[in-house]
Amino acid sequence: MPTRWSQIFKPRNRIRRLATLDEAQFLAGRQSRFFEYLRVLRIAREFFRGFRALHHLGPAVTVFGSARFKQDHPFCAQAEAVGSAIAREGYTVITGGGPGLMEAANRGAKIANGYSIGINVVLPHEPEANPYLDQMVMFYYFFVRKVMLVKYSQAFVILPGGVGTLDELSEALTLIQTGKLYDFPVILVGKDFWKPFHQGLLGKMQHHHTIEAAELSHLTITDDPSEVARILREHGKRIGLPLISPQSQL
């Protein structure tokens, strides 16, 4: 008789099922002290492995976007151009490593002779890594992955996406609002896609004073990859990042 978990997740393979079940059990509430102790050790191991795997990175920019777009979608062409623009400024391009806009951004980085990394989390439905990565790092826990994406990035570029993309956008804005991040550009790419969100939800928040205009000063909306490059270039100069563009190394 199938378990409740197998009915919900319907995993592709046993490893992904066990990994997803492990975090689901961890987040389900209080467990035995022995269970909690083992989870602490596993979480610590995840952090340690992530720190070791990514310690070599220079300046990097994390690009978020949906995995659901096919490569012939106009958003993918834009994502590829953005990935190339970021790489030409001397930044490593970090994505979730999956298909869709992530794949397009990684491909753009490789076209520009840049360095491309995927930081992903084990999920039952997650497809294989895209072929444009120099390195792929997998995690079991979402919150560990999110720490890595912030810790090793100097900016966020947000392409069109769903609730996962909104989660990462909200994470960046919250860290800036609470003073946990400084000088951290957040660039929304796709004016038609993001304008309703900016004018609607964020506008309503400002109207009710749950967020102030100054707290959104790091937020930019654009369609132009060259503007993304300009923002990153100015940001790098302002905080003294040692950027070396791929072209200058040829």
C-alpha positions in Angstrom: 0.0 0.0 0.0 1.5 3.4 -1.0 2.5 5.8 1.8 1.2 9.3 2.1 4.6 10.7 1.1 4.9 8.6 -2.1 1.4 9.6 -3.1 2.3 13.3 -2.7 5.7 13.4 -4.3 5.6 10.6 -6.9 9.4 10.7 -7.2 11.5 9.7 -10.1 14.0 7.8 -8.1 14.6 6.5 -4.6 17.4 9.0 -3.8 15.3 12.0 -4.6 12.3 10.6 -2.7 14.4 10.0 0.4 16.0 13.4 0.2 12.7 15.2 -0.1 11.1 13.1 2.6 14.0 13.9 4.9 13.5 17.6 4.7 9.7 17.2 4.8 10.0 15.3 8.1 12.5 17.8 9.5 10.0 20.6 8.8 7.0 18.7 10.0 7.4 19.7 13.7 9.1 18.5 16.8 10.9 15.2 16.5 12.8 13.0 19.0 16.0 14.5 20.4 18.1 11.9 18.6 16.4 12.8 15.3 17.0 16.5 15.8 20.6 15.8 16.7 21.2 13.9 13.5 19.6 16.7 11.5 21.9 19.2 13.1 24.9 17.1 12.0 23.6 16.7 8.5 22.8 20.4 8.2 26.3 21.3 9.4 27.8 18.9 6.8 25.7 20.6 4.1 27.1 24.0 5.1 30.7 22.7 5.3 30.4 21.0 1.9 29.0 24.1 0.3 31.6 26.4 1.8 34.4 24.1 0.5 32.8 23.8 -3.0 32.3 27.5 -3.5 35.3 29.0 -1.6 37.2 29.5 -4.8 34.6 31.8 -6.4 35.5 35.4 -7.2 32.8 38.1 -7.6 29.5 36.5 -8.7 25.9 37.3 -9.6 23.0 35.0 -9.0 20.4 34.9 -11.8 17.0 33.6 -10.9 14.2 32.6 -13.4 11.7 30.0 -14.3 12.7 26.5 -15.4 9.5 26.2 -17.4 10.3 28.2 -20.5 11.4 26.5 -23.7 14.6 27.7 -25.3 12.8 29.2 -28.2 10.9 31.6 -25.9 11.8 35.3 -26.2 12.5 35.4 -22.4 15.3 32.8 -23.0 17.0 35.0 -25.7 16.9 37.8 -23.1 18.3 35.6 -20.4 21.1 34.5 -22.6 22.0 38.2 -23.4 21.9 39.0 -19.7 24.2 36.0 -18.8 26.7 37.2 -21.4 26.5 40.8 -20.2 27.2 39.7 -16.6 30.1 37.5 -17.6 31.7 40.2 -19.7 31.8 42.4 -16.6 34.0 39.8 -14.9 31.3 38.2 -12.7 30.7 34.4 -12.3 27.1 33.6 -13.3 25.3 31.5 -10.7 21.9 29.9 -11.4 19.9 27.0 -10.0 21.5 24.9 -12.7 18.3 23.8 -14.3 16.6 24.3 -17.7 14.6 27.2 -18.9 15.9 30.7 -18.1 18.6 29.3 -15.9 20.0 27.3 -18.8 19.8 30.3 -21.1 21.7 32.5 -18.6 24.4 29.9 -18.1 24.7 29.5 -21.9 25.1 33.2 -22.3 27.9 33.2 -19.7 29.7 30.4 -21.6 29.3 32.3 -24.9 31.1 35.2 -23.3 33.9 32.9 -22.0 32.7 33.4 -18.5 32.5 31.0 -15.5 29.1 29.4 -14.9 27.9 27.6 -11.8 24.6 25.9 -10.7 23.5 25.7 -7.1 20.5 23.4 -6.8 18.4 21.5 -4.3 17.4 17.8 -4.6 13.7 17.6 -5.6 11.7 14.6 -6.8 10.7 16.4 -10.0 13.9 18.3 -10.7 15.4 17.7 -14.1 19.1 17.1 -14.9 21.6 20.0 -14.8 21.9 22.0 -17.9 25.0 21.5 -20.1 26.5 25.0 -19.7 27.9 24.6 -16.2 31.5 24.6 -15.1 30.4 23.4 -11.7 27.2 22.0 -10.1 26.6 21.9 -6.3 23.6 20.1 -4.9 22.0 20.5 -1.5 19.3 18.6 0.4 18.0 21.6 2.3 16.4 24.7 0.7 17.6 27.0 3.4 21.2 25.9 3.1 21.0 26.5 -0.7 19.6 30.0 -0.1 22.4 30.9 2.2 24.9 29.8 -0.5 23.2 31.8 -3.1 23.4 35.0 -1.0 26.8 34.4 0.6 28.7 34.1 -2.7 26.8 36.7 -4.8 27.2 40.4 -5.1 23.9 41.0 -6.8 20.7 39.4 -7.8 19.3 39.4 -11.3 15.6 38.3 -11.4 14.2 37.0 -14.7 10.5 36.1 -15.1 9.5 33.2 -12.9 7.0 31.7 -10.5 6.7 31.4 -6.8 10.2 30.1 -6.4 11.6 33.2 -8.2 9.3 35.4 -6.0 10.7 33.7 -2.9 14.3 34.6 -3.9 13.3 38.1 -4.8 11.6 38.5 -1.4 14.6 37.0 0.3 16.9 39.6 -1.2 14.6 42.5 -0.4 14.1 41.4 3.1 17.9 41.0 3.8 18.4 44.6 2.4 15.5 46.0 4.4 16.8 44.5 7.7 20.4 45.6 7.0 21.8 42.1 6.6 23.0 43.0 3.1 24.7 46.2 2.0 25.3 47.6 -1.5 23.4 44.7 -3.1 21.7 45.5 -6.4 18.5 43.7 -7.2 17.7 43.9 -10.9 14.4 42.8 -12.3 14.7 41.9 -16.0 11.5 42.1 -18.0 9.5 45.3 -17.7 6.2 44.0 -19.0 6.4 41.0 -16.6 7.5 42.8 -13.5 5.8 46.2 -13.8 2.4 45.0 -12.4 4.2 43.5 -9.4 6.2 46.7 -8.8 3.3 49.1 -9.2 0.7 46.8 -7.7 2.0 44.9 -4.7 5.0 47.0 -3.8 3.0 50.2 -4.5 0.3 49.0 -2.1 2.9 48.2 0.5 4.3 51.7 0.2 0.8 53.2 0.4 0.3 51.4 3.7 3.8 52.1 4.9 4.7 48.5 5.3 7.8 49.2 3.1 9.5 52.6 2.5 10.7 53.9 -0.9 14.3 54.0 0.4 14.1 50.3 1.1 13.6 49.7 -2.6 16.4 52.0 -3.7 18.5 48.9 -4.7 15.7 47.7 -7.0 15.8 48.3 -10.7 13.5 47.2 -13.5 14.9 47.0 -17.1 14.8 45.2 -20.4 18.3 46.1 -21.4 21.2 43.8 -20.7 23.6 46.7 -21.2 21.9 48.5 -18.2 22.4 45.3 -16.2 26.1 45.5 -17.1 26.3 49.2 -16.2 24.7 48.6 -12.8 27.1 45.8 -12.0 30.1 47.7 -13.3 29.3 50.7 -11.1 28.6 48.4 -8.1 31.9 46.7 -8.6 33.8 50.0 -8.7 31.9 51.3 -5.7 32.8 48.4 -3.4 36.2 47.7 -4.9 35.6 44.3 -6.5 38.6 42.9 -8.4 36.8 42.3 -11.7 38.7 41.0 -14.7 36.5 40.7 -17.8 36.9 37.6 -20.0 37.8 39.8 -23.0 40.7 41.4 -21.2 42.2 37.9 -20.7 42.1 36.9 -24.4 
